[in-house]
Amino acid sequence: MVRRPSLRWVVSGFASVVLILAVLEGLWVNGALRVPGFDPRGEQNVPVAVATATLLGAAVLAWSVASTASFIRVRAWPLIGLGAVLVYMAADEFLELHEGVEEAAEGTSWMWFYLPIVAMAAGCWILAVFDLGDFPLARVMLGVGALAWLALEYWQWGGNSSVLEHPWMMVPEEALELLGSGLFAGGALVVLRDPRARQGLESMTAIRHQ
């Protein structure tokens, strides 16, 4: 029997994590309290680890929904593709891949090189949202999650060169990033709570144990 995830506890726990990270990063920027590992300008620190884990969790959940595709009457491959993009985003987040690309390109914006990935992500997202007509809340969460990521990218790369000059701006950036990733994961959880999806997961579990 696949246990039904409790959205109340998941949302409460995730919101608490986002709040704690924002407070600790804000205190670092303000200079009031500098806990090691919470410098928002640092790399491979606690916020980065949490962001990476959230993206990986969202990918696993997207693939879990894909495994129930025939039960909830959606296409599996857009969800599989979206999960793959989320895994790459997690690797990019932790290993600073786009920074390395930009450095190797001698200052050319990394976004030009990432256009194929962006196109793939957009295509998979659009198809996934279209397919989830029976899950309006999941659609809303995926939509708001995408808006959070778009706002983040605009903030970082929309001609705003003052980000590094004003470190406090990195606190809402981290919050937007976590919000977007968390909403993708939350949308998948909403679908997995459906009885048809749970039936699909139970069937998959039974097949693996045969």
Backbone bond lengths (Angstrom), bond angles and torsions (degrees), N, CA, C in turn:
res aa  C-N    CA-C-N  psi(-1)  N-CA   C-N-CA  omega(-1)  CA-C   N-CA-C  phi
1 M - - - 1.467 - - 1.527 108.93 -
2 V 1.335 116.40 122.62 1.455 120.66 178.64 1.521 108.53 -80.46
3 R 1.302 116.52 123.27 1.460 120.31 -177.79 1.512 111.23 -71.70
4 R 1.310 116.38 134.47 1.457 121.74 -179.71 1.524 110.27 -72.91
5 P 1.324 117.96 123.16 1.468 119.70 -179.96 1.522 111.38 -67.89
6 S 1.313 116.63 139.44 1.462 121.91 178.81 1.519 109.13 -89.47
7 L 1.334 116.74 107.21 1.457 120.50 -179.10 1.521 111.60 -63.83
8 R 1.319 116.61 -32.83 1.466 119.63 -178.40 1.516 110.68 -60.15
9 W 1.329 116.25 -47.48 1.465 119.58 -178.92 1.526 111.33 -72.08
10 V 1.317 116.51 -36.62 1.468 119.69 179.17 1.522 110.31 -64.03
11 V 1.336 116.54 -48.23 1.468 120.65 -179.26 1.529 110.50 -63.98
12 S 1.328 116.71 -43.81 1.466 120.28 179.88 1.526 111.33 -61.71
13 G 1.331 115.82 -44.82 1.466 119.85 -179.98 1.510 112.32 -65.26
14 F 1.340 116.30 -42.77 1.457 119.81 -179.97 1.521 111.23 -65.80
15 A 1.335 116.89 -43.39 1.463 120.63 178.72 1.525 110.83 -61.34
16 S 1.335 116.95 -36.86 1.464 120.79 178.65 1.523 111.32 -65.57
17 V 1.342 115.60 -41.48 1.466 119.95 178.63 1.520 110.65 -62.84
18 V 1.342 117.21 -46.75 1.469 121.24 179.55 1.528 110.30 -59.89
19 L 1.334 116.59 -43.13 1.465 120.63 -179.13 1.523 111.22 -64.63
20 I 1.327 116.87 -45.07 1.469 120.47 -179.43 1.527 110.48 -62.34
21 L 1.348 116.49 -45.00 1.464 119.89 179.26 1.523 111.32 -61.52
22 A 1.349 116.24 -43.86 1.467 120.18 -178.97 1.526 110.84 -62.96
23 V 1.330 116.64 -41.92 1.469 120.44 -179.42 1.519 110.67 -65.08
24 L 1.332 117.17 -47.02 1.469 120.33 -177.83 1.525 111.47 -66.07
25 E 1.334 116.79 -38.90 1.471 119.60 176.81 1.526 110.83 -67.68
26 G 1.342 116.02 -40.16 1.456 119.53 178.04 1.515 112.40 -63.35
27 L 1.332 116.06 -40.54 1.461 119.90 177.75 1.524 110.90 -65.35
28 W 1.342 116.90 -34.98 1.470 120.10 177.65 1.533 109.87 -64.56
29 V 1.323 115.51 -47.86 1.464 119.46 -179.31 1.520 110.84 -62.16
30 N 1.336 115.71 -40.94 1.459 120.74 -179.76 1.519 112.21 -69.71
31 G 1.336 116.45 -23.31 1.462 121.35 -178.37 1.512 113.79 86.86
32 A 1.351 117.01 3.98 1.460 119.85 -177.96 1.518 112.00 -74.81
33 L 1.340 116.91 -35.56 1.466 121.58 -179.32 1.520 108.12 -153.70
34 R 1.322 116.27 121.76 1.456 119.72 -177.65 1.529 109.80 -117.06
35 V 1.327 113.97 90.43 1.464 120.92 177.81 1.523 108.30 -79.18
36 P 1.337 118.87 127.88 1.467 120.87 -179.98 1.527 111.43 -54.04
37 G 1.325 115.17 135.57 1.451 120.51 178.01 1.510 115.05 93.70
38 F 1.328 117.95 1.10 1.464 120.35 -177.08 1.527 112.86 -119.76
39 D 1.317 117.38 16.71 1.458 120.61 174.38 1.529 108.19 -69.47
40 P 1.349 118.92 115.58 1.468 119.99 -177.02 1.518 113.65 -64.18
41 R 1.333 116.97 -15.83 1.458 119.84 177.34 1.517 112.08 -89.78
42 G 1.327 117.60 -6.14 1.454 121.48 -179.09 1.514 112.21 -80.46
43 E 1.315 116.31 166.81 1.458 122.40 177.28 1.519 109.05 -120.96
44 Q 1.347 116.31 151.93 1.459 123.51 -178.56 1.531 110.76 52.79
45 N 1.326 114.87 43.20 1.455 120.83 177.35 1.527 109.14 -106.11
46 V 1.333 117.64 -167.00 1.465 120.85 -177.03 1.532 111.93 -62.34
47 P 1.354 119.70 -49.15 1.466 118.90 178.33 1.525 113.02 -57.68
48 V 1.329 116.78 -39.98 1.465 119.90 179.01 1.522 110.52 -64.85
49 A 1.338 117.01 -41.49 1.459 120.68 178.93 1.525 111.14 -62.57
50 V 1.331 116.63 -41.70 1.470 120.31 179.02 1.527 110.46 -66.09
51 A 1.332 116.88 -42.77 1.469 120.78 178.85 1.526 110.56 -62.12
52 T 1.334 116.51 -41.84 1.461 120.97 179.12 1.526 110.79 -63.42
53 A 1.330 116.49 -45.91 1.461 120.80 179.88 1.529 111.44 -62.70
54 T 1.334 116.65 -37.97 1.463 120.34 179.54 1.520 111.08 -65.87
55 L 1.321 116.65 -42.28 1.461 120.40 177.53 1.526 111.37 -63.22
56 L 1.323 117.15 -43.26 1.466 120.62 178.56 1.518 110.72 -64.42
57 G 1.337 116.64 -40.39 1.459 119.95 177.54 1.523 111.50 -62.52
58 A 1.334 116.25 -41.44 1.465 120.06 177.94 1.522 111.07 -63.42
59 A 1.333 116.80 -37.88 1.469 120.67 178.49 1.532 111.18 -64.62
60 V 1.320 116.26 -45.70 1.472 120.19 179.32 1.527 110.54 -61.43
61 L 1.323 116.61 -41.11 1.460 120.55 179.32 1.530 111.47 -66.81
62 A 1.338 116.51 -38.69 1.468 120.07 177.26 1.524 110.11 -62.45
63 W 1.327 116.40 -42.30 1.467 119.98 177.91 1.525 111.66 -67.58
64 S 1.331 116.82 -33.08 1.459 120.05 176.14 1.523 110.65 -64.15
65 V 1.340 116.24 -41.84 1.462 119.88 176.34 1.529 109.74 -63.35
66 A 1.340 116.86 -40.65 1.465 120.66 179.47 1.525 110.97 -60.22
67 S 1.332 116.65 -34.93 1.469 119.98 -179.08 1.526 112.09 -68.79
68 T 1.329 117.19 -16.07 1.464 121.28 178.74 1.523 111.72 -104.44
69 A 1.332 117.13 13.41 1.468 121.95 -171.12 1.529 112.81 -54.17
70 S 1.324 116.96 -43.09 1.466 118.94 -176.97 1.526 112.02 -69.64
71 F 1.327 117.02 -22.59 1.462 120.88 -179.56 1.531 111.75 -83.62
72 I 1.334 116.96 -34.63 1.474 119.76 -179.09 1.525 111.70 -101.34
73 R 1.341 116.03 4.08 1.466 122.63 174.06 1.529 112.55 61.69
74 V 1.322 115.21 54.43 1.465 121.48 172.21 1.517 108.17 -131.22
75 R 1.321 115.77 166.89 1.460 119.96 174.87 1.524 109.86 -81.58
76 A 1.317 115.67 137.49 1.461 119.68 -177.50 1.520 112.18 -79.19
77 W 1.333 117.55 -36.92 1.457 118.65 -168.10 1.527 114.75 -65.90
78 P 1.361 120.47 -33.86 1.470 117.30 175.70 1.533 112.01 -63.24
79 L 1.326 116.93 -36.46 1.459 120.39 178.67 1.522 110.99 -70.45
80 I 1.334 116.78 -36.97 1.465 120.32 176.33 1.529 109.81 -64.33
81 G 1.331 116.12 -43.55 1.465 119.99 178.01 1.511 111.94 -63.86
82 L 1.333 117.00 -42.34 1.463 120.40 178.77 1.521 110.51 -62.67
83 G 1.337 116.65 -39.94 1.468 119.88 177.21 1.518 111.75 -63.02
84 A 1.342 116.39 -38.91 1.466 120.02 179.26 1.530 110.70 -64.61
85 V 1.338 116.25 -40.30 1.471 120.15 177.74 1.522 110.02 -63.12
86 L 1.327 117.53 -41.50 1.461 121.01 179.61 1.530 111.45 -64.10
87 V 1.342 117.03 -37.11 1.467 119.67 176.46 1.522 110.17 -64.44
88 Y 1.328 116.26 -42.99 1.469 118.57 178.18 1.524 110.98 -63.24
89 M 1.331 116.23 -40.60 1.465 119.29 177.74 1.522 111.10 -61.74
90 A 1.326 117.02 -36.24 1.467 120.34 177.44 1.521 110.78 -64.83
91 A 1.349 115.99 -44.55 1.470 119.81 178.21 1.531 110.67 -63.81
92 D 1.330 116.01 -40.90 1.462 120.97 178.39 1.519 110.74 -62.02
93 E 1.338 115.56 -42.51 1.461 120.64 -179.50 1.526 111.37 -61.67
94 F 1.314 116.31 -45.95 1.466 120.03 -173.84 1.527 112.77 -79.89
95 L 1.330 116.61 -36.35 1.467 120.48 -174.86 1.524 113.22 -98.62
96 E 1.342 117.26 -0.58 1.469 122.00 178.77 1.532 111.60 57.77
97 L 1.323 115.96 45.42 1.461 120.03 -174.47 1.523 112.47 -65.25
98 H 1.348 117.27 -42.84 1.466 117.48 -175.88 1.524 111.51 -68.86
99 E 1.344 117.40 -29.53 1.458 119.08 175.18 1.524 110.63 -64.13
100 G 1.361 115.69 -40.10 1.458 120.29 178.26 1.513 112.25 -65.53
101 V 1.341 116.16 -38.30 1.467 120.36 177.45 1.521 110.48 -62.77
102 E 1.328 115.90 -45.23 1.466 119.94 -178.83 1.528 111.00 -64.86
103 E 1.328 116.55 -38.51 1.460 119.78 179.01 1.524 111.03 -66.75
104 A 1.351 115.84 -41.72 1.464 119.60 179.27 1.522 111.48 -66.54
105 A 1.342 116.18 -29.29 1.467 120.87 -179.67 1.516 111.81 -86.04
106 E 1.313 116.59 8.00 1.465 122.97 175.74 1.531 112.02 56.57
107 G 1.331 114.98 48.85 1.453 119.64 172.51 1.501 116.31 97.95
108 T 1.330 118.44 -12.47 1.465 120.22 175.72 1.522 108.81 -66.60
109 S 1.321 117.08 133.67 1.460 120.69 -176.20 1.526 111.29 -56.25
110 W 1.323 115.54 133.68 1.456 120.78 179.23 1.523 111.86 -62.39
111 M 1.345 117.63 -21.70 1.455 120.47 -176.10 1.525 112.09 -64.22
112 W 1.340 117.66 -28.88 1.463 119.74 177.05 1.522 111.05 -64.20
113 F 1.315 117.13 -37.38 1.463 121.30 -178.60 1.534 111.83 -77.83
114 Y 1.322 115.66 -20.26 1.461 120.44 -177.03 1.526 112.80 -94.22
115 L 1.334 118.17 3.17 1.456 120.33 -178.42 1.536 113.12 -56.93
116 P 1.359 120.02 -41.12 1.480 118.68 177.25 1.529 112.32 -61.25
117 I 1.336 117.00 -38.65 1.464 120.04 178.99 1.520 110.22 -67.99
118 V 1.345 116.01 -41.21 1.462 120.38 178.05 1.526 110.35 -62.32
119 A 1.339 116.71 -41.65 1.464 120.64 179.21 1.519 111.04 -63.79
120 M 1.318 116.62 -42.35 1.469 120.62 178.14 1.526 110.72 -63.17
121 A 1.336 115.97 -45.62 1.463 120.33 179.49 1.517 111.19 -60.46
122 A 1.347 116.53 -44.89 1.458 120.55 -178.66 1.521 111.44 -64.21
123 G 1.331 116.72 -42.91 1.458 120.47 179.78 1.518 112.33 -63.20
124 C 1.335 116.16 -46.54 1.464 120.26 179.64 1.523 110.87 -65.04
125 W 1.330 116.34 -39.71 1.470 120.30 179.91 1.527 110.99 -64.13
126 I 1.318 116.82 -45.89 1.466 120.72 -179.19 1.523 110.73 -60.59
127 L 1.326 117.04 -46.26 1.462 120.54 -179.21 1.523 111.46 -66.45
128 A 1.329 116.53 -39.83 1.465 120.07 179.47 1.527 110.41 -63.62
129 V 1.327 116.87 -45.38 1.466 120.74 179.15 1.525 110.21 -63.54
130 F 1.329 117.21 -41.29 1.462 120.91 178.78 1.523 111.16 -61.38
131 D 1.331 116.84 -40.95 1.466 121.17 -177.55 1.524 113.06 -69.62
132 L 1.319 117.19 -27.15 1.468 120.75 -172.60 1.529 111.89 -88.23
133 G 1.327 115.33 42.06 1.457 119.59 179.82 1.513 113.86 -63.16
134 D 1.331 117.07 -26.05 1.467 120.77 178.75 1.524 112.33 -80.75
135 F 1.333 116.81 -2.51 1.461 120.53 -175.86 1.533 109.40 -129.52
136 P 1.320 117.74 73.62 1.475 120.27 -175.85 1.520 113.36 -60.05
137 L 1.339 118.38 -36.59 1.461 119.91 179.44 1.523 110.58 -65.15
138 A 1.330 116.86 -40.31 1.463 120.47 177.54 1.526 110.42 -62.97
139 R 1.326 116.57 -39.16 1.465 120.41 177.18 1.525 111.29 -60.91
140 V 1.335 115.71 -44.76 1.467 119.97 179.69 1.524 110.41 -61.94
141 M 1.329 116.82 -43.27 1.459 120.53 -177.99 1.523 110.97 -65.82
142 L 1.319 117.19 -40.84 1.466 119.67 176.65 1.523 111.33 -65.85
143 G 1.334 116.02 -36.45 1.458 119.34 178.84 1.514 112.51 -67.34
144 V 1.321 116.74 -47.66 1.466 120.27 179.80 1.529 110.41 -66.76
145 G 1.337 116.82 -35.90 1.462 119.72 176.83 1.518 111.92 -61.37
146 A 1.343 116.12 -42.10 1.465 119.98 177.69 1.523 111.14 -65.07
147 L 1.336 117.17 -39.87 1.459 120.40 178.08 1.525 111.16 -63.23
148 A 1.337 116.63 -38.92 1.459 119.81 178.44 1.525 111.17 -62.36
149 W 1.330 116.71 -41.66 1.463 120.09 178.83 1.531 111.42 -68.80
150 L 1.341 117.21 -38.72 1.462 119.92 177.72 1.524 110.88 -64.66
151 A 1.336 116.43 -40.09 1.464 119.91 177.62 1.517 110.56 -63.80
152 L 1.331 115.74 -39.23 1.469 120.56 178.34 1.517 111.05 -61.60
153 E 1.337 116.44 -48.49 1.457 119.65 -177.98 1.529 111.22 -66.01
154 Y 1.333 117.22 -37.67 1.462 119.21 177.93 1.531 110.30 -64.44
155 W 1.337 115.05 -41.43 1.458 119.81 -179.72 1.527 110.49 -61.19
156 Q 1.338 115.21 -41.68 1.459 119.47 -176.46 1.527 112.76 -78.48
157 W 1.344 116.96 -38.22 1.458 119.06 -168.31 1.518 113.77 -124.55
158 G 1.318 118.02 8.63 1.462 120.14 -177.87 1.511 113.10 -88.37
159 G 1.316 116.54 37.24 1.454 119.83 178.94 1.513 113.49 86.19
160 N 1.329 116.92 8.23 1.464 120.10 -179.36 1.530 108.85 -92.12
161 S 1.295 116.09 91.64 1.466 120.32 -176.70 1.515 112.05 -84.86
162 S 1.330 117.07 1.84 1.461 119.67 -176.22 1.519 113.15 -90.50
163 V 1.345 117.63 3.39 1.460 120.09 -175.43 1.523 111.33 -58.58
164 L 1.323 116.22 -48.79 1.457 118.86 -177.93 1.524 111.75 -73.26
165 E 1.343 117.17 -21.97 1.452 119.71 178.26 1.530 111.46 -77.15
166 H 1.323 116.54 -22.56 1.458 122.04 -179.91 1.525 108.91 -125.00
167 P 1.340 117.64 84.59 1.465 120.77 -173.79 1.513 114.06 -57.60
168 W 1.346 119.16 -25.44 1.458 119.90 -179.24 1.522 111.79 -60.47
169 M 1.349 116.93 -24.37 1.454 120.11 -179.97 1.525 111.96 -67.46
170 M 1.329 117.18 -19.47 1.453 120.00 -179.25 1.525 111.70 -74.66
171 V 1.330 117.16 -19.54 1.464 119.99 178.67 1.523 110.99 -67.32
172 P 1.353 120.01 -53.13 1.467 118.31 175.78 1.526 112.85 -64.20
173 E 1.327 117.69 -27.73 1.466 119.71 176.33 1.521 110.73 -62.33
174 E 1.333 116.21 -46.53 1.466 120.09 178.71 1.527 110.18 -62.56
175 A 1.330 116.59 -38.92 1.464 120.38 179.95 1.527 110.96 -65.09
176 L 1.342 116.96 -42.06 1.461 120.26 178.20 1.526 111.30 -63.10
177 E 1.323 115.96 -41.13 1.461 120.25 179.95 1.524 111.07 -61.80
178 L 1.333 115.94 -47.55 1.459 119.98 179.14 1.520 111.10 -65.78
179 L 1.326 116.72 -39.42 1.452 120.46 179.43 1.523 110.94 -60.36
180 G 1.328 116.55 -47.94 1.456 120.08 179.96 1.517 112.56 -60.34
181 S 1.332 116.66 -47.64 1.460 120.87 -179.73 1.522 111.00 -64.90
182 G 1.333 115.99 -41.62 1.454 120.08 -179.83 1.516 112.46 -65.03
183 L 1.337 117.29 -35.40 1.456 120.14 178.83 1.531 111.44 -70.52
184 F 1.331 117.39 -34.47 1.462 119.42 173.66 1.526 110.13 -61.10
185 A 1.329 116.02 -45.62 1.457 120.35 178.33 1.523 110.72 -63.99
186 G 1.336 116.50 -41.91 1.457 120.61 -179.94 1.518 112.31 -63.52
187 G 1.328 116.75 -39.46 1.457 119.64 177.22 1.516 111.97 -60.77
188 A 1.333 116.16 -41.13 1.467 119.96 177.20 1.528 111.10 -65.14
189 L 1.323 116.85 -39.18 1.463 120.39 178.81 1.529 111.49 -63.15
190 V 1.331 116.36 -38.72 1.467 119.89 177.88 1.529 110.11 -58.56
191 V 1.330 116.52 -43.52 1.460 120.38 179.40 1.525 110.65 -65.95
192 L 1.325 116.94 -42.68 1.465 120.74 -176.77 1.522 112.70 -68.08
193 R 1.324 117.92 -16.13 1.454 121.22 176.11 1.533 112.15 -77.40
194 D 1.324 116.47 -17.00 1.455 120.22 -179.58 1.532 110.49 -65.96
195 P 1.329 118.21 139.47 1.474 120.67 -179.26 1.524 113.81 -55.81
196 R 1.331 117.09 -35.53 1.470 119.62 179.25 1.523 110.89 -66.67
197 A 1.325 116.12 -40.88 1.467 119.31 178.74 1.523 110.56 -67.09
198 R 1.324 117.26 -40.28 1.469 119.76 178.50 1.527 110.54 -63.39
199 Q 1.321 115.66 -36.99 1.456 119.08 176.71 1.530 110.66 -63.17
200 G 1.330 115.91 -40.46 1.452 119.66 177.99 1.517 112.35 -63.99
201 L 1.337 116.45 -42.80 1.465 119.75 178.39 1.521 111.03 -63.88
202 E 1.319 116.60 -40.70 1.459 120.03 179.29 1.524 110.76 -64.74
203 S 1.324 117.16 -37.91 1.467 121.01 177.82 1.519 110.92 -64.92
204 M 1.337 116.17 -43.37 1.452 120.03 178.50 1.524 111.25 -63.16
205 T 1.337 116.04 -40.61 1.466 120.30 178.56 1.515 111.02 -63.71
206 A 1.330 116.56 -41.45 1.457 120.70 -179.57 1.541 110.44 -64.83
207 I 1.337 116.68 -39.01 1.478 120.10 179.45 1.520 110.82 -64.10
208 R 1.342 116.50 -40.86 1.470 120.04 -178.64 1.525 111.20 -66.66
209 H 1.327 117.22 -28.75 1.470 121.00 -175.99 1.522 111.92 -88.84
210 Q 1.341 117.66 -3.32 1.448 119.57 179.25 1.523 111.63 -76.50
